[in-house]
């Protein structure tokens, strides 16, 4: 039996050796071989990276201009990949604990799932051939149902034994509308349940005879746009479930459909990093409740993306996602390319709330970027240097060994170019690794000094900041704080940073929000900065209002969206060009 299991695992792999299949010109640089590739019409970084089996970051490090978008006929240097890789469509499941079950005569998937107390979808997940039907004598892998399972509502509301009042907009409705489906040849209960995104058990509940025999031409009652309360567990096996606040017919387009792609990590025993995404979702639920109270009908689909690309590929195959008016997420950079291509191919607006590094933002009009990238940050800081700091002494401290892929180096190179366009004077001081730069020769005793380091690695500059603080001798010195940097221990220096988050809140609005959060979730909102629940609340509320008033086509066609006001963030979304996505241009300067 173990041998059969191993054969199944091995047969799930498809391999390609890129070095044998690709036939492109080869260029040798520093003794290494690289392909020279000419970009084809409408090709993006994602499809090129998949074609060559390399990471997008590796392509950009060799071709920095590619980060701002690709043009037809543009030549790229591509690393020559010689390793064998697994095709992304081949998803193999390897349960830690399984039970082997031999199918008996007249047994059905439904009865087997009841026998072992395991969802049907979970059984099919470990036995993909079941999509074609169940045969007597089949040996099935049954996942062990004794392992504790996480529940997204436990994460949001607290433990099961806590008495929590579920927000009104997430309570289940007992109303059971249904539509009629005529069974076609070769259809199974599993394929029908996936097509309508309902549970097999719910189909059987309305059609008891279907469990025993499913015949071509049979009329099945299918629960219509089934209501699944947010108080239910997110379906781990399918990675999705629908939470509708108002039951609407499946084809009723008055209902706004929003899909959340967030890494709840329900399959993991513990993962501290998922807390902020649970908070984001909780804030979003609060905004959804308020929208419902204003008469807006919403259909919310929630997907657990985990952290891998394979999880995303599995989710993107779900037909439910193609019906969305707006997708919110995912969180991790390695998942952005696949959702970008999906959004472009299916014409679905996709809001990326967290990442500032979205390679396709300048070539995909369906993407919406909240956290501005390097280009927007450079333009913003250049304006501040021109206005607020017009008399300041600007210094670039450059480590000559900084990598081209270092975001800090890219930032400084672009900022220097902007200052050259402004004909603004600046000073440059170079240093090598651990050598102490000679700051005293470039600092100005009479003016404010602003230092820009050409690295985003805080560990590389912290000792220099400490030395500057102790040697300032009354001089006014500030340094630019790249994203992710810690505060220096020396209080003699000031830091300048840019953020899409306000540095001052309206206390009355904030206190009102805190009260509503406490009432709905029976716990306090997070006190972290940034507050992820506030981010979910602000973004979700803004886009629900905009979609309900203007519609998705308005957002797709507009060069600039109406400005929005939130508690933690204000929004100014606009495009850099007609073909680019919408980018939030609202940045705040903070000086500590």
For each residue, the residues with C-beta under 8 A, 3 or more apart:
1: 4 5 100 139
2: 5 6
3: 6 7
4: 1 7 8 139
5: 1 2 8 9 98 141
6: 2 3 9 10
7: 3 4 10 11
8: 4 5 11 12 141
9: 5 6 12 92 94
10: 6 7 13
11: 7 8
12: 8 9 90 91 92
13: 10 86 87 90 92
14: 86 87 89 90
15: 84 85 86 87
16: 21 53 84 85 87
17: 20 21 82 84
18: 21 22 52 53 81 82 85
19: 22 80 81 82
20: 17
21: 16 17 18
22: 18 19 35 51 52
23:
24: 35 36 37 78
25: 35 36
26: 33 34 35 36 80
27: 33 34 35 36 77
28: 31 32 33 34
29: 32 34 77
30:
31: 28
32: 28 29 80
33: 26 27 28 80
34: 26 27 28 29 62 77 78 79 80
35: 22 24 25 26 27 52 77 78 79 80
36: 24 25 26 27 75 76 77 78
37: 24 48 52 75 76 77 78
38: 73 74 75 76
39: 43 48 70 71 72 73 74 75 76
40: 43 72
41: 72
42: 72
43: 39 40 47 48 70 72
44: 47 48 70 337 340 341 344 359 360 363 364
45: 48 49 56 59 60 66 70 337 359 360
46: 49 50 56 337 338 340 341 359 360
47: 43 44 50 51 341
48: 37 39 43 44 45 51 52 59 70 76 78
49: 45 46 52 53 54 55 56 59 337
50: 46 47 53 88
51: 22 47 48
52: 18 22 35 37 48 49 78 79 81
53: 16 18 49 50 81 83 85
54: 49 58 59 78 79 81
55: 49 58 59
56: 45 46 49 59 60 337 359
57: 60 61 405
58: 54 55 61 62 79
59: 45 48 49 54 55 56 62 63 66 76 78 79
60: 45 56 57 63 64 66 67 359 405
61: 57 58 64 403 404 405
62: 34 58 59 76 77 78 79
63: 59 60 66 76 77
64: 60 61 67 404 410
65: 68
66: 45 59 60 63 69 70 74 76 359
67: 60 64 359
68: 65 362 375
69: 66 360 362 363 580
70: 39 43 44 45 48 66 74 76 363
71: 39 74
72: 39 40 41 42 43
73: 38 39
74: 38 39 66 70 71
75: 36 37 38 39
76: 36 37 38 39 48 59 62 63 66 70
77: 27 29 34 35 36 37 62 63
78: 24 34 35 36 37 48 52 54 59 62
79: 34 35 52 54 58 59 62
80: 19 26 32 33 34 35
81: 18 19 52 53 54 85
82: 17 18 19
83: 53
84: 15 16 17
85: 15 16 18 53 81
86: 13 14 15 90
87: 13 14 15 16 90
88: 50 309 310 313
89: 14 313
90: 12 13 14 86 87
91: 12 310 313 314
92: 9 12 13
93: 125 126
94: 9
95: 98 126 141 143 144
96: 144 147
97: 143 144 146 147
98: 5 95 126 141 142 143 144
99: 116 141 142 143 144
100: 1 139 140 141 142
101: 112 116 139 140 142
102: 137 138 139 140
103: 107 112 134 135 136 137 138 139 140
104: 107 136
105: 136
106: 212
107: 103 104 111 112 134 136
108: 111 112 134 211 212
109: 112 113 120 123 124 130 134 189 190 200
110: 113 114 120 189 200 201 204 211
111: 107 108 114 115 211
112: 101 103 107 108 109 115 116 123 140 142
113: 109 110 116 117 118 119 120 122 123 201
114: 110 111 117
115: 111 112
116: 99 101 112 113 142 145
117: 113 114 145
118: 113 122 123 142 143 145
119: 113 122 123 235 237
120: 109 110 113 123 124 190 199 200 201
121: 124 125 199 200 235 237 238
122: 113 118 119 125 126 143 236 237
123: 109 112 113 118 119 120 126 127 130 140 142 143
124: 109 120 121 127 128 130 131 190 237
125: 93 121 122 128 143 237
126: 93 95 98 122 123 140 141 142 143
127: 123 124 130 138 140 141
128: 124 125 131
129: 132
130: 109 123 124 127 133 134 140 190
131: 124 128 188 190 191
132: 129 186 188
133: 130 188
134: 103 107 108 109 130 138
135: 103 138
136: 103 104 105 107
137: 102 103
138: 102 103 127 134 135
139: 1 4 100 101 102 103
140: 100 101 102 103 112 123 126 127 130
141: 5 8 95 98 99 100 126 127
142: 98 99 100 101 112 116 118 123 126
143: 95 97 98 99 118 122 123 125 126
144: 95 96 97 98 99 147
145: 116 117 118
146: 97
147: 96 97 144
148:
149: 233 236 266
150: 154 155 264 265 266 267 268
151: 154 155 160 233 234 266
152: 155 156 230 233 234 264 266 278 281 302 304
153: 156 157 230 231 232 233
154: 150 151 157 158 159 160
155: 150 151 152 264 274 275 278
156: 152 153 278 281 282 285 521
157: 153 154 162 164 166 521 522 523
158: 154 162 164 521 522 523
159: 154 162
160: 151 154
161:
162: 157 158 159 522
163:
164: 157 158 521 522
165: 519 520 522
166: 157 170 171 229 230 231
167: 170 171 230 285 286 289 520
168: 171 289 292
169: 245 285 288 289 292 293
170: 166 167 229 230 231 243 245 285 289
171: 166 167 168 229 231
172: 227 228 229 231 232
173: 227 247
174:
175: 227 247
176: 206 223
177: 223 224 225 247 249
178: 206 221 222 223 224
179: 221 222 224 249 250
180: 219 220 221 222
181: 192 196 219 220 222
182: 217 218 219 220
183: 187 192 214 215 216 217 218 219 220
184: 187 216
185: 216
186: 132
187: 183 184 191 192 214 216
188: 131 132 133 191 192 214
189: 109 110 192 193 200 203 204 210 211 214
190: 109 120 124 130 131 193 194 200
191: 131 187 188 194 195
192: 181 183 187 188 189 195 196 203 220 222
193: 189 190 196 197 198 199 200 203
194: 190 191 197 319
195: 191 192 319
196: 181 192 193 222 223 250
197: 193 194 226 240 242 318 319 320
198: 193 202 203 222 223 226
199: 120 121 193 202 203
200: 109 110 120 121 189 190 193 203 204
201: 110 113 120 204 205
202: 198 199 205 206 223 226
203: 189 192 193 198 199 200 206 207 210 220 221 222 223
204: 110 189 200 201 207 208 210 211
205: 201 202 208
206: 176 178 202 203 220 221 222 223
207: 203 204 210 220 221
208: 204 205 211
209: 212 213
210: 189 203 204 207 213 214 218 220
211: 108 110 111 189 204 208
212: 106 108 209
213: 209 210
214: 183 187 188 189 210 218
215: 183 218
216: 183 184 185 187
217: 182 183
218: 182 183 210 214 215
219: 180 181 182 183
220: 180 181 182 183 192 203 206 207 210
221: 178 179 180 203 206 207
222: 178 179 180 181 192 196 198 203 206
223: 176 177 178 196 198 202 203 206 226
224: 177 178 179 247 249 250
225: 177 242 244 247 248 249 250 299
226: 197 198 202 223 242 244
227: 172 173 175 242 243 244 247
228: 172 232 241 242 243 244
229: 166 170 171 172 232 243
230: 152 153 166 167 170 243 285 300 302
231: 153 166 170 171 172
232: 153 172 228 229 241
233: 149 151 152 153 236
234: 151 152 239 240 241 264 266 302 304
235: 119 121 238 239 240 241
236: 122 149 233 239 266 267 304
237: 119 121 122 124 125
238: 121 235 241 318
239: 234 235 236 303 304 305 311 314 315 318
240: 197 234 235 301 302 303 315 318 320 321
241: 228 232 234 235 238 301 302
242: 197 225 226 227 228 299 300 301 320
243: 170 227 228 229 230 299 300 301 302
244: 225 226 227 228 247 248 255 298 299 300
245: 169 170 288 292 297 298 299 300
246: 255 292 297 298
247: 173 175 177 224 225 227 244
248: 225 244 252 254 255 297 299
249: 177 179 224 225 252
250: 179 196 224 225
251:
252: 248 249 255
253:
254: 248 297
255: 244 246 248 252 297 298 299
256: 296 297 298 299 325 326 544 547 548
257: 298 299 301 323 324 325 326
258: 298 299 300 301 324 325 326 327 328 540 543 544
259: 300 301 302 303 320 321 324 326 327 328
260: 281 284 300 301 302 303 327 328 329
261: 303 305 312 315 327 328 329 330 331 335 339
262: 277 280 281 302 303 304 305 329 330 331
263: 273 274 277 304 305 306 307 330 331 332
264: 150 152 155 234 274 277 278 281 304
265: 150 268 271 273 274 304 306 307
266: 149 150 151 152 234 236 304
267: 150 236 304 306
268: 150 265 271 274 306
269:
270:
271: 265 268 274
272: 275
273: 263 265 276
274: 155 263 264 265 268 271 277 278
275: 155 272 278 279
276: 273 279 280 526 528 532
277: 262 263 264 274 280 281 331 532
278: 152 155 156 264 274 275 281 282
279: 275 276 282 283 525 526 531 532 533 536
280: 262 276 277 283 284 353 532 533 535 536
281: 152 156 260 262 264 277 278 284 285 302 536
282: 156 278 279 285 286 517 521 533 536
283: 279 280 286 287 517 525 532 533 534 535 536 537 538 540
284: 260 280 281 287 288 328 536 537 539 540
285: 156 167 169 170 230 281 282 288 289 520
286: 167 282 283 289 290 513 516 517 520 533 537
287: 283 284 290 291 536 537 538 540 541 544
288: 169 245 284 285 291 292 298 300 540 544
289: 167 168 169 170 285 286 292 293 520
290: 286 287 293 294 541
291: 287 288 294 296 298 541 544 545 548
292: 168 169 245 246 288 289 295 296 297 298
293: 169 289 290
294: 290 291
295: 292
296: 256 291 292 544 548
297: 245 246 248 254 255 256 292
298: 244 245 246 255 256 257 258 288 291 292 544
299: 225 242 243 244 245 248 255 256 257 258
300: 230 242 243 244 245 258 259 260 288
301: 240 241 242 243 257 258 259 260 320 321 324
302: 152 230 234 240 241 243 259 260 262 281
303: 239 240 259 260 261 262 315 318 321 329
304: 152 234 236 239 262 263 264 265 266 267 311
305: 239 261 262 263 311 312 315 329 330 331 332 335
306: 263 265 267 268 311
307: 263 265 311 332 334 335
308: 311 312 334 335
309: 88 312 313 334 335 338
310: 88 91 313 314
311: 239 304 305 306 307 308 314 315 335
312: 261 305 308 309 315 316 330 335 338 339
313: 88 89 91 309 310 316 317 338
314: 91 239 310 311 317 318
315: 239 240 261 303 305 311 312 318 321
316: 312 313 321 338 339 342
317: 313 314
318: 197 238 239 240 303 314 315 321
319: 194 195 197 322 323
320: 197 240 242 259 301 323 324
321: 240 259 301 303 315 316 318 324 327 342 348
322: 319 346 348
323: 257 319 320
324: 257 258 259 301 320 321 327 348
325: 256 257 258 348 349 547 552
326: 256 257 258 259 348 349 350 351 543 547 552
327: 258 259 260 261 321 324 339 343 348 349 350 351
328: 258 259 260 261 284 350 351 353 539 540 543
329: 260 261 262 303 305 339 351 352 353
330: 261 262 263 305 312 335 336 339 352
331: 261 262 263 277 305 335 353 354 355
332: 263 305 307 335 336 355
333: 336 355 357
334: 307 308 309 337
335: 261 305 307 308 309 311 312 330 331 332 338 339
336: 330 332 333 339 340 352 355 358 359 360
337: 44 45 46 49 56 334 340 341 359 360
338: 46 309 312 313 316 335 341 342
339: 261 312 316 327 329 330 335 336 342 343 350
340: 44 46 336 337 343 344 350 358 359 360 364 367
341: 44 46 47 337 338 344 345
342: 316 321 338 339 345 346 348 350
343: 327 339 340 346 347 348 349 350 364 366 367
344: 44 340 341 347 360 364 366
345: 341 342
346: 322 342 343
347: 343 344 366 556
348: 321 322 324 325 326 327 342 343 366
349: 325 326 327 343 366 368 552 555 556
350: 326 327 328 339 340 342 343 366 367 368
351: 326 327 328 329 368 370 539 543
352: 329 330 336 355 358 367 368 369 370 371
353: 280 328 329 331 370 371 535 536 539
354: 331 370 371
355: 331 332 333 336 352 358 369 371
356: 369 371 372 373 374 483
357: 333 373 407
358: 336 340 352 355 361 367 369 373 581
359: 44 45 46 56 60 66 67 336 337 340
360: 44 45 46 69 336 337 340 344 363 364 367 581
361: 358 364 367 369 373 580 581 583
362: 68 69 576 577 579 580 581
363: 44 69 70 360 579 580
364: 44 340 343 344 360 361 367 580 581
365: 556 575 578 579 580 581
366: 343 344 347 348 349 350 556 581
367: 340 343 350 352 358 360 361 364 581 582
368: 349 350 351 352 555 573 581 582 583
369: 352 355 356 358 361 372 373 581 582 583 584
370: 351 352 353 354 500 539 569 571 584
371: 352 353 354 355 356 500 584
372: 356 369 375 376 377 380 500 583 584 585 587
373: 356 357 358 361 369 376 377 583
374: 356 377 378 407 410 411 414
375: 68 372 378 379 414
376: 372 373 379 380 583 585 587
377: 372 373 374 380 381 411 498 587
378: 374 375 381 382 411 414 415 418
379: 375 376 382 383 418
380: 372 376 377 383 384 498 585 587 589
381: 377 378 384 385 415 480 496 498 589
382: 378 379 385 386 415 418 419 422
383: 379 380 386 387
384: 380 381 387 388 389 589
385: 381 382 388 389 390 392 394 419 424 450
386: 382 383 390 422 424
387: 383 384 390
388: 384 385 589
389: 384 385 392 394 448 450
390: 385 386 387
391: 447 448
392: 385 389 447 448 449 450
393: 427 442 443 444 447 448 449 450
394: 385 389 419 424 425 426 427 450 452
395: 426 427 428 429 439 442 443 449 450 451 452
396: 412 416 426 427 428 429 451 452 454
397: 429 431 437 439 451 452 453 454 461 464
398: 402 412 428 429 430 431 453 454
399: 402 430 431 432 433 453 454 455 460
400: 430 431 432
401: 432 433
402: 398 399 406 408 409 454 455
403: 61 406 409
404: 61 64 409 410
405: 57 60 61
406: 402 403 409 410 454 455 456 457
407: 357 374 410 411 456 482 483
408: 402 411 412 453 454 455 456 457 482
409: 402 403 404 406 412 413 454 455
410: 64 374 404 406 407 413 414
411: 374 377 378 407 408 414 415 452 454 456 482
412: 396 398 408 409 415 416 452 453 454
413: 409 410 416 417 454
414: 374 375 378 410 411 417 418
415: 378 381 382 411 412 418 419 452
416: 396 412 413 419 420 426
417: 413 414 420 421
418: 378 379 382 414 415 421 422
419: 382 385 394 415 416 422 424 426
420: 416 417 423 424
421: 417 418
422: 382 386 418 419
423: 420
424: 385 386 394 419 420
425: 394
426: 394 395 396 416 419
427: 393 394 395 396 442
428: 395 396 398
429: 395 396 397 398 437 438 439 441 442
430: 398 399 400 437
431: 397 398 399 400 435 436 437
432: 399 400 401 435
433: 399 401
434:
435: 431 432
436: 431 464 467
437: 397 429 430 431 464
438: 429 441 442
439: 395 397 429 442 443 451 464 468 471
440: 443 471
441: 429 438
442: 393 395 427 429 438 439
443: 393 395 439 440 449 475 477
444: 393 447 449 475
445: 474 475
446:
447: 391 392 393 444 476
448: 389 391 392 393 476 478
449: 392 393 395 443 444 475 476 477 478
450: 385 389 392 393 394 395 478 479 480 496
451: 395 396 397 439 468 477 478 479 480
452: 394 395 396 397 411 412 415 479 480
453: 397 398 399 408 412 460 461 464 479 480 482
454: 396 397 398 399 402 406 408 409 411 412 413
455: 399 402 406 408 409 460 461
456: 406 407 408 411 482 483 484 485
457: 406 408 460 461
458: 461 462 482 484 485 486
459: 462
460: 399 453 455 457
461: 397 453 455 457 458 464 465 479
462: 458 459 465 466 486 488
463: 466 467
464: 397 436 437 439 453 461 467 468
465: 461 462 468 469 479 488 490 493
466: 462 463 469 470 488 489 490
467: 436 463 464 470 471
468: 439 451 464 465 471 472 477 479 490 492 493
469: 465 466 472 477 488 490 491 492 493
470: 466 467 490 492
471: 439 440 467 468
472: 468 469 475 477 492 493
473:
474: 445
475: 443 444 445 449 472
476: 447 448 449 494
477: 443 449 451 468 469 472 492 493 494
478: 448 449 450 451 493 494 495 496 591
479: 450 451 452 453 461 465 468 493 494 495 496
480: 381 450 451 452 453 495 496 497
481: 485 495 496 497
482: 407 408 411 453 456 458 485
483: 356 407 456 497
484: 456 458
485: 456 458 481 482 495 497
486: 458 462
487: 495 592
488: 462 465 466 469 493 495
489: 466
490: 465 466 468 469 470 493
491: 469
492: 468 469 470 472 477
493: 465 468 469 472 477 478 479 488 490
494: 476 477 478 479 591 592
495: 478 479 480 481 485 487 488 591 592
496: 381 450 478 479 480 481 589 590 591
497: 480 481 483 485 589 590 592
498: 377 380 381 587 588 589 590
499: 503 530 587 588 590
500: 370 371 372 569 584 586 587 588
501: 529 530 568 569 588
502: 505 568 569 570 588
503: 499 588 590
504:
505: 502 509 510 567 568
506: 509 510 567
507: 510 511
508: 511 512
509: 505 506 512 513 567
510: 505 506 507 513 514 567
511: 507 508 514 515
512: 508 509 515 516
513: 286 509 510 516 517 525 534 537 567
514: 510 511 517 518 524 525
515: 511 512 518 519
516: 286 512 513 519 520
517: 282 283 286 513 514 520 521 523 524 525 533
518: 514 515 521 522 523 524 525
519: 165 515 516 522
520: 165 167 285 286 289 516 517
521: 156 157 158 164 282 517 518
522: 157 158 162 164 165 518 519
523: 157 158 517 518
524: 514 517 518 527
525: 279 283 513 514 517 518 531 533 534
526: 276 279 531 532 533
527: 524 531
528: 276 531 532
529: 501
530: 499 501 534 535 568
531: 279 525 526 527 528 534 535 568
532: 276 277 279 280 283 526 528 535 536
533: 279 280 282 283 286 517 525 526 536 537
534: 283 513 525 530 531 537 538 566 567 568 569
535: 280 283 353 530 531 532 538 539 568 569
536: 279 280 281 282 283 284 287 353 532 533 539 540
537: 283 284 286 287 513 533 534 540 541 566 567
538: 283 287 534 535 541 542 564 566 567 568 569 571
539: 284 328 351 353 370 535 536 542 543 566 569
540: 258 283 284 287 288 328 536 537 543 544
541: 287 290 291 537 538 544 545 566
542: 538 539 545 546 564 566 571
543: 258 326 328 351 539 540 546 547
544: 256 258 287 288 291 296 298 540 541 547 548
545: 291 541 542 548 549
546: 542 543 549 550 554 555 561 562 564
547: 256 325 326 543 544 550 551 552 555
548: 256 291 296 544 545
549: 545 546
550: 546 547 554 555
551: 547 554 555
552: 325 326 349 547 555 556
553: 556 557
554: 546 550 551 557 558
555: 349 368 546 547 550 551 552 558 561 582
556: 347 349 365 366 552 553
557: 553 554
558: 554 555 561 582
559: 574 575 578
560: 572 573 574 575
561: 546 555 558 564 571 572 573 574 582
562: 546
563: 570 571 572 586
564: 538 542 546 561 570 571
565: 570 571
566: 534 537 538 539 541 542 569 570 571
567: 505 506 509 510 513 534 537 538
568: 501 502 505 530 531 534 535 538
569: 370 500 501 502 534 535 538 539 566 586
570: 502 563 564 565 566 586
571: 370 538 542 561 563 564 565 566 584 586
572: 560 561 563 584 585 586
573: 368 560 561 582 583 584 585
574: 559 560 561 582 583 585
575: 365 559 560 578 580 581 582 583
576: 362 580 583
577: 362 580
578: 365 559 575
579: 362 363 365
580: 69 361 362 363 364 365 575 576 577 583
581: 358 360 361 362 364 365 366 367 368 369 575
582: 367 368 369 555 558 561 573 574 575
583: 361 368 369 372 373 376 573 574 575 576 580
584: 369 370 371 372 500 571 572 573
585: 372 376 380 572 573 574
586: 500 563 569 570 571 572
587: 372 376 377 380 498 499 500
588: 498 499 500 501 502 503
589: 380 381 384 388 496 497 498
590: 496 497 498 499 503
591: 478 494 495 496
592: 487 494 495 497
